Amino acid sequence: MKKAIKGSWVEIENIVLSDKARAPQVPEDTKETPLKMWTRGVLINDEAQIGETVKVSTLSERIAEGKLVDIKPRYAHDFGYPVMELIETGLTLKKDLGGK
């Protein structure tokens, strides 16, 4: 099992609202799911394994406590699939403005 040591970049998870505490106006499938929050920071504990409760120091130096869910989490977002209309417009503009 993966182990994090003090000073490691990690991600923790907290339940902000249980499924029972969700607002009555939210959709049914949302009502059945707890509201979760994920926080990234530097591990304060000497060592920890996934699933353990730990403390982290965030980049804004806030101390947060939660369940360790990832060690060395990566940013895995992108801008989605290309929009052909935007590509075509960009090529047309480049040509119209004297580009090659």
Order of alpha helices (4+ residues) and beta strands (2+ residues): beta-beta-alpha-beta-beta-beta-beta-alpha
